[in-house]
């Protein structure tokens, strides 16, 4: 039986390499559910990986107060593959009691009586932590405002290790809205806790990484360089990983004017090392030129595919661990 996990709120919870290895090996196994022409042995393993069905199927409460494509659908699809079920609402802020004045604690108190685990996405930083305080079942942070997005970072690191192996001094460039982007915030903690990375943080001046992360990196002794986006091509020449993000216009309307201030296109990809990779958590609003997807080093779709397997592994550990 896998190790039991509780609430998943931030990537600092995953400092233990053994736990990460267990999660990633379970994620590898979850691929069997999508394998064409599975053998008898594959089917047997899928049965072991599935969630208990008796006396009823496990239920995921999918509580999204904000738009989502990958996080929501990968959790919901993963839950179905594992033999579980999910309950959801089109938009919790419009179609739940919230529209009639209900407050988050009550929605969580109530929904934790209907499901076995809750995944919540909310526009306010700290909302997932608050939900965890009122929930009777484990809560997964599916993105809380400009706070964190731990399951995204876990799948990002899984993707990096799958593509490149484990490299102690990995050189990672992050470009985009580092101030509001919760994926880069979560990934920075995870990388710094497991590697001695060299980080190149490239953003427009107004969208620089926030003080809390800079302080963490400094205290932690992690090498990092804050650079303007104009340095991209120069920096890209030596990178192992380039992680591109969009301007978070939905979380910070004042950032709108920065849309279009950087673009990763052929010119950047052409100077990158042959074994480097280019990632994007998506949605891609055009900052990663769609034509670059043809280059095998540009792997946002592989990354989102991996997301389902990592989230299935998390669900298994939460719902059937010991
Ligand atoms: C990210 C998010 O919601 O923070 N999306 C995702 O889950 N892949 C990134 C973004 O919205 O830019």
py3Dmol code that shows the C-alpha trace and the ligand (Angstrom):
import py3Dmol

protein = """\
ATOM      1  CA  UNK A   1       0.000   0.000   0.000  1.00  0.00           C
ATOM      2  CA  UNK A   2       1.306   3.487  -0.754  1.00  0.00           C
ATOM      3  CA  UNK A   3       2.167   6.016   1.924  1.00  0.00           C
ATOM      4  CA  UNK A   4      -0.888   7.889   3.168  1.00  0.00           C
ATOM      5  CA  UNK A   5      -1.082  11.558   2.208  1.00  0.00           C
ATOM      6  CA  UNK A   6      -3.369  14.175   3.753  1.00  0.00           C
ATOM      7  CA  UNK A   7      -3.980  17.761   2.613  1.00  0.00           C
ATOM      8  CA  UNK A   8      -1.835  18.910  -0.327  1.00  0.00           C
ATOM      9  CA  UNK A   9      -1.444  22.665   0.129  1.00  0.00           C
ATOM     10  CA  UNK A  10       2.081  23.719  -0.860  1.00  0.00           C
ATOM     11  CA  UNK A  11       5.227  22.180  -2.334  1.00  0.00           C
ATOM     12  CA  UNK A  12       7.218  22.669   0.866  1.00  0.00           C
ATOM     13  CA  UNK A  13       5.373  19.545   2.063  1.00  0.00           C
ATOM     14  CA  UNK A  14       7.388  17.493  -0.442  1.00  0.00           C
ATOM     15  CA  UNK A  15      10.895  17.906   0.938  1.00  0.00           C
ATOM     16  CA  UNK A  16      11.329  14.165   1.428  1.00  0.00           C
ATOM     17  CA  UNK A  17      12.966  12.697  -1.681  1.00  0.00           C
ATOM     18  CA  UNK A  18      11.723   9.218  -0.788  1.00  0.00           C
ATOM     19  CA  UNK A  19       8.135  10.457  -0.826  1.00  0.00           C
ATOM     20  CA  UNK A  20       8.673  12.145  -4.178  1.00  0.00           C
ATOM     21  CA  UNK A  21      10.219   8.968  -5.608  1.00  0.00           C
ATOM     22  CA  UNK A  22       7.252   6.948  -4.393  1.00  0.00           C
ATOM     23  CA  UNK A  23       4.811   9.428  -5.940  1.00  0.00           C
ATOM     24  CA  UNK A  24       6.672   9.456  -9.262  1.00  0.00           C
ATOM     25  CA  UNK A  25       6.990   5.697  -9.464  1.00  0.00           C
ATOM     26  CA  UNK A  26       3.256   5.404  -8.801  1.00  0.00           C
ATOM     27  CA  UNK A  27       2.649   7.999 -11.543  1.00  0.00           C
ATOM     28  CA  UNK A  28       4.709   5.841 -13.930  1.00  0.00           C
ATOM     29  CA  UNK A  29       2.470   2.880 -13.095  1.00  0.00           C
ATOM     30  CA  UNK A  30      -0.679   4.959 -13.720  1.00  0.00           C
ATOM     31  CA  UNK A  31       0.288   5.062 -17.412  1.00  0.00           C
ATOM     32  CA  UNK A  32      -0.845   1.426 -17.604  1.00  0.00           C
ATOM     33  CA  UNK A  33      -4.461   2.609 -17.556  1.00  0.00           C
ATOM     34  CA  UNK A  34      -3.918   4.186 -20.988  1.00  0.00           C
ATOM     35  CA  UNK A  35      -1.647   1.518 -22.465  1.00  0.00           C
ATOM     36  CA  UNK A  36      -2.933   0.069 -25.734  1.00  0.00           C
ATOM     37  CA  UNK A  37      -3.283  -3.736 -25.702  1.00  0.00           C
ATOM     38  CA  UNK A  38      -2.523  -4.298 -22.006  1.00  0.00           C
ATOM     39  CA  UNK A  39      -1.250  -7.731 -20.923  1.00  0.00           C
ATOM     40  CA  UNK A  40      -2.878  -9.835 -18.190  1.00  0.00           C
ATOM     41  CA  UNK A  41      -0.177  -8.579 -15.851  1.00  0.00           C
ATOM     42  CA  UNK A  42      -0.900  -4.933 -16.748  1.00  0.00           C
ATOM     43  CA  UNK A  43      -4.581  -5.476 -15.995  1.00  0.00           C
ATOM     44  CA  UNK A  44      -3.717  -7.053 -12.661  1.00  0.00           C
ATOM     45  CA  UNK A  45      -1.591  -4.045 -11.730  1.00  0.00           C
ATOM     46  CA  UNK A  46      -4.385  -1.664 -12.801  1.00  0.00           C
ATOM     47  CA  UNK A  47      -6.703  -3.492 -10.428  1.00  0.00           C
ATOM     48  CA  UNK A  48      -4.242  -2.970  -7.572  1.00  0.00           C
ATOM     49  CA  UNK A  49      -3.872   0.694  -8.497  1.00  0.00           C
ATOM     50  CA  UNK A  50      -7.631   1.255  -8.581  1.00  0.00           C
ATOM     51  CA  UNK A  51      -9.426   2.735  -5.599  1.00  0.00           C
ATOM     52  CA  UNK A  52     -11.516   0.512  -3.326  1.00  0.00           C
ATOM     53  CA  UNK A  53     -15.076   0.129  -4.639  1.00  0.00           C
ATOM     54  CA  UNK A  54     -16.815  -1.174  -1.515  1.00  0.00           C
ATOM     55  CA  UNK A  55     -19.135  -0.249   0.082  1.00  0.00           C
ATOM     56  CA  UNK A  56     -19.230   2.583  -2.480  1.00  0.00           C
ATOM     57  CA  UNK A  57     -16.972   4.263  -4.987  1.00  0.00           C
ATOM     58  CA  UNK A  58     -14.702   7.049  -3.685  1.00  0.00           C
ATOM     59  CA  UNK A  59     -15.886  10.562  -4.493  1.00  0.00           C
ATOM     60  CA  UNK A  60     -13.842  13.622  -5.429  1.00  0.00           C
ATOM     61  CA  UNK A  61     -15.462  17.002  -4.818  1.00  0.00           C
ATOM     62  CA  UNK A  62     -14.231  19.166  -7.668  1.00  0.00           C
ATOM     63  CA  UNK A  63     -14.693  22.716  -6.331  1.00  0.00           C
ATOM     64  CA  UNK A  64     -13.455  25.229  -8.896  1.00  0.00           C
ATOM     65  CA  UNK A  65     -14.142  28.894  -8.149  1.00  0.00           C
ATOM     66  CA  UNK A  66     -11.932  29.852 -11.085  1.00  0.00           C
ATOM     67  CA  UNK A  67     -11.525  28.745 -14.676  1.00  0.00           C
ATOM     68  CA  UNK A  68      -9.490  25.633 -15.389  1.00  0.00           C
ATOM     69  CA  UNK A  69      -8.832  23.192 -18.210  1.00  0.00           C
ATOM     70  CA  UNK A  70      -6.023  20.842 -17.261  1.00  0.00           C
ATOM     71  CA  UNK A  71      -6.181  20.781 -13.475  1.00  0.00           C
ATOM     72  CA  UNK A  72      -9.887  20.135 -13.336  1.00  0.00           C
ATOM     73  CA  UNK A  73     -10.164  17.688 -16.201  1.00  0.00           C
ATOM     74  CA  UNK A  74      -7.051  15.725 -15.275  1.00  0.00           C
ATOM     75  CA  UNK A  75      -8.300  15.262 -11.704  1.00  0.00           C
ATOM     76  CA  UNK A  76     -11.770  14.296 -12.904  1.00  0.00           C
ATOM     77  CA  UNK A  77     -10.531  11.980 -15.672  1.00  0.00           C
ATOM     78  CA  UNK A  78      -7.995  10.466 -13.281  1.00  0.00           C
ATOM     79  CA  UNK A  79     -10.681   9.810 -10.698  1.00  0.00           C
ATOM     80  CA  UNK A  80     -12.830   7.995 -13.276  1.00  0.00           C
ATOM     81  CA  UNK A  81      -9.864   5.878 -14.439  1.00  0.00           C
ATOM     82  CA  UNK A  82      -9.186   4.851 -10.842  1.00  0.00           C
ATOM     83  CA  UNK A  83     -12.754   3.611 -10.462  1.00  0.00           C
ATOM     84  CA  UNK A  84     -13.888   6.621  -8.463  1.00  0.00           C
ATOM     85  CA  UNK A  85     -16.431   9.344  -9.185  1.00  0.00           C
ATOM     86  CA  UNK A  86     -16.562  13.108  -8.886  1.00  0.00           C
ATOM     87  CA  UNK A  87     -19.157  15.736  -8.106  1.00  0.00           C
ATOM     88  CA  UNK A  88     -18.713  19.212  -9.443  1.00  0.00           C
ATOM     89  CA  UNK A  89     -20.353  22.511 -10.257  1.00  0.00           C
ATOM     90  CA  UNK A  90     -19.969  24.522 -13.429  1.00  0.00           C
ATOM     91  CA  UNK A  91     -18.600  27.442 -11.422  1.00  0.00           C
ATOM     92  CA  UNK A  92     -18.852  27.157  -7.657  1.00  0.00           C
ATOM     93  CA  UNK A  93     -18.989  30.918  -7.141  1.00  0.00           C
ATOM     94  CA  UNK A  94     -22.099  31.183  -9.356  1.00  0.00           C
ATOM     95  CA  UNK A  95     -23.884  27.873  -8.898  1.00  0.00           C
ATOM     96  CA  UNK A  96     -23.460  27.029  -5.222  1.00  0.00           C
ATOM     97  CA  UNK A  97     -24.722  28.626  -2.027  1.00  0.00           C
ATOM     98  CA  UNK A  98     -21.936  31.220  -2.453  1.00  0.00           C
ATOM     99  CA  UNK A  99     -24.235  33.057  -4.883  1.00  0.00           C
ATOM    100  CA  UNK A 100     -26.745  33.339  -2.004  1.00  0.00           C
ATOM    101  CA  UNK A 101     -24.170  34.615   0.465  1.00  0.00           C
ATOM    102  CA  UNK A 102     -22.730  31.353   1.779  1.00  0.00           C
ATOM    103  CA  UNK A 103     -19.141  31.610   3.002  1.00  0.00           C
ATOM    104  CA  UNK A 104     -16.304  29.245   2.089  1.00  0.00           C
ATOM    105  CA  UNK A 105     -16.136  27.502   5.507  1.00  0.00           C
ATOM    106  CA  UNK A 106     -19.766  26.390   5.247  1.00  0.00           C
ATOM    107  CA  UNK A 107     -19.427  25.198   1.641  1.00  0.00           C
ATOM    108  CA  UNK A 108     -16.432  23.144   2.719  1.00  0.00           C
ATOM    109  CA  UNK A 109     -18.035  21.852   5.925  1.00  0.00           C
ATOM    110  CA  UNK A 110     -20.965  20.646   3.845  1.00  0.00           C
ATOM    111  CA  UNK A 111     -19.168  19.256   0.794  1.00  0.00           C
ATOM    112  CA  UNK A 112     -16.705  17.341   2.959  1.00  0.00           C
ATOM    113  CA  UNK A 113     -19.712  15.296   4.059  1.00  0.00           C
ATOM    114  CA  UNK A 114     -20.416  14.311   0.443  1.00  0.00           C
ATOM    115  CA  UNK A 115     -16.952  13.355  -0.810  1.00  0.00           C
ATOM    116  CA  UNK A 116     -13.705  11.690   0.277  1.00  0.00           C
ATOM    117  CA  UNK A 117     -11.341  14.376  -1.001  1.00  0.00           C
ATOM    118  CA  UNK A 118     -11.787  17.951  -2.221  1.00  0.00           C
ATOM    119  CA  UNK A 119      -9.800  19.717  -4.921  1.00  0.00           C
ATOM    120  CA  UNK A 120     -10.277  23.455  -4.701  1.00  0.00           C
ATOM    121  CA  UNK A 121      -9.224  26.284  -7.001  1.00  0.00           C
ATOM    122  CA  UNK A 122      -9.920  29.759  -5.709  1.00  0.00           C
ATOM    123  CA  UNK A 123      -8.955  33.324  -6.675  1.00  0.00           C
ATOM    124  CA  UNK A 124      -7.852  34.205  -3.133  1.00  0.00           C
ATOM    125  CA  UNK A 125      -4.396  33.272  -1.803  1.00  0.00           C
ATOM    126  CA  UNK A 126      -4.763  31.128   1.315  1.00  0.00           C
ATOM    127  CA  UNK A 127      -8.238  29.814   0.388  1.00  0.00           C
ATOM    128  CA  UNK A 128      -7.052  26.197   0.191  1.00  0.00           C
ATOM    129  CA  UNK A 129      -5.471  26.463   3.645  1.00  0.00           C
ATOM    130  CA  UNK A 130      -8.697  27.887   4.959  1.00  0.00           C
ATOM    131  CA  UNK A 131     -10.680  25.070   3.326  1.00  0.00           C
ATOM    132  CA  UNK A 132      -8.372  22.535   4.970  1.00  0.00           C
ATOM    133  CA  UNK A 133      -9.234  24.007   8.373  1.00  0.00           C
ATOM    134  CA  UNK A 134     -12.950  23.369   7.898  1.00  0.00           C
ATOM    135  CA  UNK A 135     -12.882  20.148   5.887  1.00  0.00           C
ATOM    136  CA  UNK A 136     -13.467  16.693   7.329  1.00  0.00           C
ATOM    137  CA  UNK A 137     -11.584  15.149   4.383  1.00  0.00           C
ATOM    138  CA  UNK A 138      -8.235  15.930   2.678  1.00  0.00           C
ATOM    139  CA  UNK A 139      -8.073  19.107   0.609  1.00  0.00           C
ATOM    140  CA  UNK A 140      -5.930  19.512  -2.507  1.00  0.00           C
ATOM    141  CA  UNK A 141      -4.904  23.013  -3.522  1.00  0.00           C
ATOM    142  CA  UNK A 142      -5.648  23.264  -7.258  1.00  0.00           C
ATOM    143  CA  UNK A 143      -4.328  26.845  -7.300  1.00  0.00           C
ATOM    144  CA  UNK A 144      -5.066  29.586  -4.744  1.00  0.00           C
ATOM    145  CA  UNK A 145      -4.876  33.047  -6.262  1.00  0.00           C
ATOM    146  CA  UNK A 146      -1.268  34.166  -6.523  1.00  0.00           C
ATOM    147  CA  UNK A 147      -0.279  31.660  -3.836  1.00  0.00           C
ATOM    148  CA  UNK A 148       0.656  28.145  -4.893  1.00  0.00           C
ATOM    149  CA  UNK A 149      -0.235  25.371  -7.309  1.00  0.00           C
ATOM    150  CA  UNK A 150       1.495  22.356  -5.793  1.00  0.00           C
ATOM    151  CA  UNK A 151       0.128  19.609  -8.056  1.00  0.00           C
ATOM    152  CA  UNK A 152       1.331  21.572 -11.098  1.00  0.00           C
ATOM    153  CA  UNK A 153       4.841  21.857  -9.648  1.00  0.00           C
ATOM    154  CA  UNK A 154       4.872  18.144  -8.821  1.00  0.00           C
ATOM    155  CA  UNK A 155       3.993  17.287 -12.413  1.00  0.00           C
ATOM    156  CA  UNK A 156       6.511  19.835 -13.688  1.00  0.00           C
ATOM    157  CA  UNK A 157       9.372  18.261 -11.748  1.00  0.00           C
ATOM    158  CA  UNK A 158       8.175  14.794 -12.790  1.00  0.00           C
ATOM    159  CA  UNK A 159       8.350  15.946 -16.419  1.00  0.00           C
ATOM    160  CA  UNK A 160      11.823  17.455 -15.977  1.00  0.00           C
ATOM    161  CA  UNK A 161      13.137  14.232 -14.414  1.00  0.00           C
ATOM    162  CA  UNK A 162      11.485  12.044 -17.072  1.00  0.00           C
ATOM    163  CA  UNK A 163      13.005  14.070 -19.883  1.00  0.00           C
ATOM    164  CA  UNK A 164      16.394  14.862 -18.399  1.00  0.00           C
ATOM    165  CA  UNK A 165      16.989  12.621 -15.399  1.00  0.00           C
ATOM    166  CA  UNK A 166      18.089  14.086 -12.079  1.00  0.00           C
ATOM    167  CA  UNK A 167      20.721  16.794 -12.475  1.00  0.00           C
ATOM    168  CA  UNK A 168      22.031  18.392  -9.322  1.00  0.00           C
ATOM    169  CA  UNK A 169      23.073  21.695 -10.979  1.00  0.00           C
ATOM    170  CA  UNK A 170      20.185  21.967 -13.422  1.00  0.00           C
ATOM    171  CA  UNK A 171      19.921  25.342 -15.179  1.00  0.00           C
ATOM    172  CA  UNK A 172      16.342  26.500 -15.296  1.00  0.00           C
ATOM    173  CA  UNK A 173      15.128  29.709 -16.898  1.00  0.00           C
ATOM    174  CA  UNK A 174      11.692  30.986 -15.962  1.00  0.00           C
ATOM    175  CA  UNK A 175      10.153  33.709 -18.058  1.00  0.00           C
ATOM    176  CA  UNK A 176       6.920  35.644 -17.686  1.00  0.00           C
ATOM    177  CA  UNK A 177       4.751  36.829 -14.836  1.00  0.00           C
ATOM    178  CA  UNK A 178       6.848  35.630 -11.903  1.00  0.00           C
ATOM    179  CA  UNK A 179       5.035  37.953  -9.510  1.00  0.00           C
ATOM    180  CA  UNK A 180       1.549  36.502  -9.875  1.00  0.00           C
ATOM    181  CA  UNK A 181       2.287  33.087 -11.369  1.00  0.00           C
ATOM    182  CA  UNK A 182       1.566  30.404  -8.777  1.00  0.00           C
ATOM    183  CA  UNK A 183       3.122  27.644 -10.894  1.00  0.00           C
ATOM    184  CA  UNK A 184       6.559  29.264 -10.895  1.00  0.00           C
ATOM    185  CA  UNK A 185       6.288  30.007  -7.190  1.00  0.00           C
ATOM    186  CA  UNK A 186       5.525  26.375  -6.349  1.00  0.00           C
ATOM    187  CA  UNK A 187       8.148  25.024  -8.744  1.00  0.00           C
ATOM    188  CA  UNK A 188      10.853  27.284  -7.309  1.00  0.00           C
ATOM    189  CA  UNK A 189      10.351  25.833  -3.822  1.00  0.00           C
ATOM    190  CA  UNK A 190      10.353  22.281  -5.162  1.00  0.00           C
ATOM    191  CA  UNK A 191      13.494  22.743  -7.275  1.00  0.00           C
ATOM    192  CA  UNK A 192      15.413  24.479  -4.509  1.00  0.00           C
ATOM    193  CA  UNK A 193      14.451  21.791  -2.010  1.00  0.00           C
ATOM    194  CA  UNK A 194      15.627  18.896  -4.199  1.00  0.00           C
ATOM    195  CA  UNK A 195      18.476  20.291  -6.301  1.00  0.00           C
ATOM    196  CA  UNK A 196      21.153  22.938  -6.336  1.00  0.00           C
ATOM    197  CA  UNK A 197      19.627  24.623  -9.371  1.00  0.00           C
ATOM    198  CA  UNK A 198      20.852  27.703 -11.186  1.00  0.00           C
ATOM    199  CA  UNK A 199      17.757  29.791 -11.705  1.00  0.00           C
ATOM    200  CA  UNK A 200      17.388  32.543 -14.293  1.00  0.00           C
ATOM    201  CA  UNK A 201      14.311  34.573 -13.426  1.00  0.00           C
ATOM    202  CA  UNK A 202      13.301  36.666 -16.424  1.00  0.00           C
ATOM    203  CA  UNK A 203      10.349  39.018 -16.228  1.00  0.00           C
ATOM    204  CA  UNK A 204       9.181  42.521 -17.038  1.00  0.00           C
ATOM    205  CA  UNK A 205      10.230  44.870 -14.202  1.00  0.00           C
ATOM    206  CA  UNK A 206       6.646  45.094 -12.830  1.00  0.00           C
ATOM    207  CA  UNK A 207       6.283  41.299 -12.701  1.00  0.00           C
ATOM    208  CA  UNK A 208       9.407  40.255 -10.809  1.00  0.00           C
ATOM    209  CA  UNK A 209       9.349  37.322  -8.384  1.00  0.00           C
ATOM    210  CA  UNK A 210       7.872  38.379  -5.047  1.00  0.00           C
ATOM    211  CA  UNK A 211       9.892  39.068  -1.942  1.00  0.00           C
ATOM    212  CA  UNK A 212       8.941  35.852  -0.091  1.00  0.00           C
ATOM    213  CA  UNK A 213      10.482  33.617  -2.751  1.00  0.00           C
ATOM    214  CA  UNK A 214      13.559  35.825  -3.164  1.00  0.00           C
ATOM    215  CA  UNK A 215      14.090  35.661   0.583  1.00  0.00           C
ATOM    216  CA  UNK A 216      13.634  31.883   0.565  1.00  0.00           C
ATOM    217  CA  UNK A 217      16.172  31.443  -2.251  1.00  0.00           C
ATOM    218  CA  UNK A 218      18.661  33.728  -0.525  1.00  0.00           C
ATOM    219  CA  UNK A 219      18.323  31.987   2.856  1.00  0.00           C
ATOM    220  CA  UNK A 220      18.489  28.623   1.155  1.00  0.00           C
ATOM    221  CA  UNK A 221      21.713  29.501  -0.676  1.00  0.00           C
ATOM    222  CA  UNK A 222      20.181  28.823  -4.091  1.00  0.00           C
ATOM    223  CA  UNK A 223      21.908  30.488  -7.043  1.00  0.00           C
ATOM    224  CA  UNK A 224      19.527  32.797  -8.866  1.00  0.00           C
ATOM    225  CA  UNK A 225      19.717  35.686 -11.301  1.00  0.00           C
ATOM    226  CA  UNK A 226      16.946  38.213 -11.874  1.00  0.00           C
ATOM    227  CA  UNK A 227      17.042  39.465 -15.440  1.00  0.00           C
ATOM    228  CA  UNK A 228      14.973  41.535 -17.845  1.00  0.00           C
ATOM    229  CA  UNK A 229      13.142  39.622 -20.597  1.00  0.00           C
ATOM    230  CA  UNK A 230      15.445  41.213 -23.170  1.00  0.00           C
ATOM    231  CA  UNK A 231      18.191  38.833 -21.951  1.00  0.00           C
ATOM    232  CA  UNK A 232      16.189  35.769 -23.026  1.00  0.00           C
ATOM    233  CA  UNK A 233      18.179  34.757 -26.106  1.00  0.00           C
ATOM    234  CA  UNK A 234      21.526  35.164 -24.361  1.00  0.00           C
ATOM    235  CA  UNK A 235      20.355  33.150 -21.334  1.00  0.00           C
ATOM    236  CA  UNK A 236      18.608  30.486 -23.444  1.00  0.00           C
ATOM    237  CA  UNK A 237      21.920  29.399 -24.970  1.00  0.00           C
ATOM    238  CA  UNK A 238      22.973  27.709 -21.743  1.00  0.00           C
ATOM    239  CA  UNK A 239      19.666  26.457 -20.342  1.00  0.00           C
ATOM    240  CA  UNK A 240      18.576  22.893 -19.603  1.00  0.00           C
ATOM    241  CA  UNK A 241      14.965  23.933 -19.076  1.00  0.00           C
ATOM    242  CA  UNK A 242      13.058  27.013 -20.157  1.00  0.00           C
ATOM    243  CA  UNK A 243       9.737  27.414 -18.320  1.00  0.00           C
ATOM    244  CA  UNK A 244       7.420  29.897 -20.023  1.00  0.00           C
ATOM    245  CA  UNK A 245       4.366  31.466 -18.370  1.00  0.00           C
ATOM    246  CA  UNK A 246       1.651  33.882 -19.439  1.00  0.00           C
ATOM    247  CA  UNK A 247       0.814  37.245 -17.873  1.00  0.00           C
ATOM    248  CA  UNK A 248      -1.780  36.469 -15.170  1.00  0.00           C
ATOM    249  CA  UNK A 249      -4.364  38.962 -16.412  1.00  0.00           C
ATOM    250  CA  UNK A 250      -7.213  37.180 -14.593  1.00  0.00           C
ATOM    251  CA  UNK A 251      -5.477  37.462 -11.221  1.00  0.00           C
ATOM    252  CA  UNK A 252      -3.950  40.920 -11.680  1.00  0.00           C
ATOM    253  CA  UNK A 253      -5.729  43.246 -14.143  1.00  0.00           C
ATOM    254  CA  UNK A 254      -2.930  45.826 -13.773  1.00  0.00           C
ATOM    255  CA  UNK A 255      -0.566  43.350 -15.452  1.00  0.00           C
ATOM    256  CA  UNK A 256      -2.561  43.530 -18.712  1.00  0.00           C
ATOM    257  CA  UNK A 257      -0.274  46.134 -20.221  1.00  0.00           C
ATOM    258  CA  UNK A 258       2.607  43.651 -20.046  1.00  0.00           C
ATOM    259  CA  UNK A 259       0.908  41.226 -22.452  1.00  0.00           C
ATOM    260  CA  UNK A 260       3.093  40.920 -25.537  1.00  0.00           C
ATOM    261  CA  UNK A 261       6.197  42.289 -23.798  1.00  0.00           C
ATOM    262  CA  UNK A 262       8.018  38.958 -24.373  1.00  0.00           C
ATOM    263  CA  UNK A 263       7.653  36.030 -26.734  1.00  0.00           C
ATOM    264  CA  UNK A 264       9.451  32.725 -27.008  1.00  0.00           C
ATOM    265  CA  UNK A 265       9.680  31.781 -30.658  1.00  0.00           C
ATOM    266  CA  UNK A 266      11.990  30.117 -33.157  1.00  0.00           C
ATOM    267  CA  UNK A 267      14.745  32.647 -32.471  1.00  0.00           C
ATOM    268  CA  UNK A 268      15.024  31.445 -28.866  1.00  0.00           C
ATOM    269  CA  UNK A 269      14.508  27.741 -29.527  1.00  0.00           C
ATOM    270  CA  UNK A 270      17.199  27.782 -32.233  1.00  0.00           C
ATOM    271  CA  UNK A 271      19.937  28.820 -29.805  1.00  0.00           C
ATOM    272  CA  UNK A 272      18.973  26.337 -27.067  1.00  0.00           C
ATOM    273  CA  UNK A 273      21.034  23.168 -26.472  1.00  0.00           C
ATOM    274  CA  UNK A 274      19.881  20.081 -28.381  1.00  0.00           C
ATOM    275  CA  UNK A 275      18.929  18.224 -25.181  1.00  0.00           C
ATOM    276  CA  UNK A 276      17.147  21.157 -23.519  1.00  0.00           C
ATOM    277  CA  UNK A 277      13.385  21.288 -22.970  1.00  0.00           C
ATOM    278  CA  UNK A 278      10.814  24.072 -23.139  1.00  0.00           C
ATOM    279  CA  UNK A 279       7.846  23.836 -20.794  1.00  0.00           C
ATOM    280  CA  UNK A 280       4.656  25.828 -20.243  1.00  0.00           C
ATOM    281  CA  UNK A 281       1.950  25.038 -17.651  1.00  0.00           C
ATOM    282  CA  UNK A 282      -0.625  26.328 -20.171  1.00  0.00           C
ATOM    283  CA  UNK A 283      -2.859  28.146 -21.014  1.00  0.00           C
ATOM    284  CA  UNK A 284      -0.576  29.603 -23.648  1.00  0.00           C
ATOM    285  CA  UNK A 285      -1.903  32.998 -24.638  1.00  0.00           C
ATOM    286  CA  UNK A 286       0.661  33.210 -27.439  1.00  0.00           C
ATOM    287  CA  UNK A 287       3.811  33.952 -25.407  1.00  0.00           C
ATOM    288  CA  UNK A 288       5.135  30.566 -26.575  1.00  0.00           C
ATOM    289  CA  UNK A 289       4.776  30.723 -30.346  1.00  0.00           C
ATOM    290  CA  UNK A 290       2.509  27.820 -31.328  1.00  0.00           C
ATOM    291  CA  UNK A 291       4.795  26.954 -34.240  1.00  0.00           C
ATOM    292  CA  UNK A 292       7.505  25.946 -31.777  1.00  0.00           C
ATOM    293  CA  UNK A 293       5.368  22.944 -30.705  1.00  0.00           C
ATOM    294  CA  UNK A 294       6.733  21.159 -33.770  1.00  0.00           C
ATOM    295  CA  UNK A 295      10.165  21.096 -32.142  1.00  0.00           C
ATOM    296  CA  UNK A 296      10.518  17.897 -30.040  1.00  0.00           C
ATOM    297  CA  UNK A 297      12.144  19.930 -27.255  1.00  0.00           C
ATOM    298  CA  UNK A 298       8.960  21.964 -26.756  1.00  0.00           C
ATOM    299  CA  UNK A 299       6.813  19.746 -24.553  1.00  0.00           C
ATOM    300  CA  UNK A 300       3.809  21.490 -22.952  1.00  0.00           C
ATOM    301  CA  UNK A 301       1.435  18.757 -24.121  1.00  0.00           C
ATOM    302  CA  UNK A 302       3.618  15.960 -22.730  1.00  0.00           C
ATOM    303  CA  UNK A 303       3.664  17.976 -19.510  1.00  0.00           C
ATOM    304  CA  UNK A 304      -0.138  18.179 -19.338  1.00  0.00           C
ATOM    305  CA  UNK A 305      -0.442  14.441 -20.153  1.00  0.00           C
ATOM    306  CA  UNK A 306       1.934  13.728 -17.267  1.00  0.00           C
ATOM    307  CA  UNK A 307      -0.321  15.814 -15.049  1.00  0.00           C
ATOM    308  CA  UNK A 308      -3.072  13.234 -15.116  1.00  0.00           C
ATOM    309  CA  UNK A 309      -0.735  10.445 -13.982  1.00  0.00           C
ATOM    310  CA  UNK A 310       0.815  12.481 -11.170  1.00  0.00           C
ATOM    311  CA  UNK A 311      -2.649  13.521  -9.960  1.00  0.00           C
ATOM    312  CA  UNK A 312      -3.869   9.920 -10.110  1.00  0.00           C
ATOM    313  CA  UNK A 313      -0.884   8.924  -7.973  1.00  0.00           C
ATOM    314  CA  UNK A 314      -1.747  11.660  -5.467  1.00  0.00           C
ATOM    315  CA  UNK A 315      -5.386  10.515  -5.335  1.00  0.00           C
ATOM    316  CA  UNK A 316      -4.271   6.928  -4.754  1.00  0.00           C
ATOM    317  CA  UNK A 317      -1.980   7.983  -1.900  1.00  0.00           C
ATOM    318  CA  UNK A 318      -4.663  10.169  -0.316  1.00  0.00           C
ATOM    319  CA  UNK A 319      -7.565   7.738  -0.706  1.00  0.00           C
ATOM    320  CA  UNK A 320      -5.885   4.354  -0.381  1.00  0.00           C
ATOM    321  CA  UNK A 321      -2.628   4.909   1.477  1.00  0.00           C
ATOM    322  CA  UNK A 322      -1.752   3.593   4.897  1.00  0.00           C
TER     323      UNK A 322
END
"""
ligand_1 = """\
12
LIG
C -1.935 27.608 -14.355
C -2.713 28.197 -13.172
O -3.935 28.058 -13.103
O -2.040 28.753 -12.332
N -2.743 26.787 -15.134
C -2.683 25.434 -14.937
O -3.192 24.930 -13.970
N -1.960 24.713 -15.800
C -1.197 28.614 -15.155
C -1.935 29.823 -15.668
O -3.126 29.998 -15.475
O -1.256 30.619 -16.323
"""
view = py3Dmol.view(width=600, height=400)
view.addModel(protein, "pdb")
view.setStyle({"model": 0}, {"cartoon": {"style": "trace"}})
view.addModel(ligand_1, "xyz")
view.setStyle({"model": 1}, {"stick": {}})
view.zoomTo()
view.show()
